[in-house]
Amino acid sequence: MNILHIRVGDPMAATLDRAKATMQAIERGERPFPYFGIGFDSLPQFFGVFTPRRWELVSRLRQDGPLTVAELARRLGRNYKNVHDDVVALMQWDTIRRREDRRVFVPWDEIDLRLPLIQHAA
């Protein structure tokens, strides 16, 4: 299962610990468990990227499969340029990808969003 892990407010030390554990596993000749993650410093930063319209776009793509941006805009009932801009933003955060035939898709089976309620010391 391909899971995209999104962390909000995750301390840098936690990210570095995951990277260190992966490198150690590789050095031992082990195949580490695939981990794909992106992080945000704060909730406002997260909501700046993942707006309600963009979540709707991700959900529609996951439901309908690979689509051209024009077809995606039509199915969402939205303006092509706005959908295109959202696609570009979500591609920058590796939430969606583009195939060779130019259709966009969601490569993830699941998106795991974590938001700790307690702020960790830096």
LINTATA-V911560 format. One record per backbone hydrogen bond with DSSP energy under -1.0 kcal/mol. CO is the residue of the C=O (numbers start at 1). NH is the residue of the N-H. Records with the same first field share a line. If there is no record, write none. Layout:
# LINTATA-V911560
CO = NH / NH
This chain:
# LINTATA-V911560
2 = 109 / 110
4 = 112
5 = 38
6 = 114
7 = 40
11 = 15
12 = 16
13 = 17
14 = 18
15 = 19
16 = 20
17 = 21
18 = 22
19 = 23
20 = 24
21 = 25
22 = 26
23 = 27
24 = 28
25 = 30
26 = 29
36 = 5
38 = 7
40 = 9
42 = 46
43 = 47
44 = 48
46 = 49 / 50
49 = 51
51 = 55
52 = 56
53 = 57
54 = 58
55 = 59
56 = 60
57 = 61
58 = 62
59 = 63
60 = 64
61 = 65
67 = 104
68 = 72
69 = 73
70 = 74
71 = 75
72 = 76
73 = 77 / 78
79 = 83
80 = 84
81 = 85
82 = 86
83 = 87
84 = 88
85 = 89
86 = 90
87 = 91
88 = 92
90 = 95
91 = 94
97 = 105
99 = 102
103 = 99
104 = 67
105 = 97
110 = 4
112 = 6
114 = 8
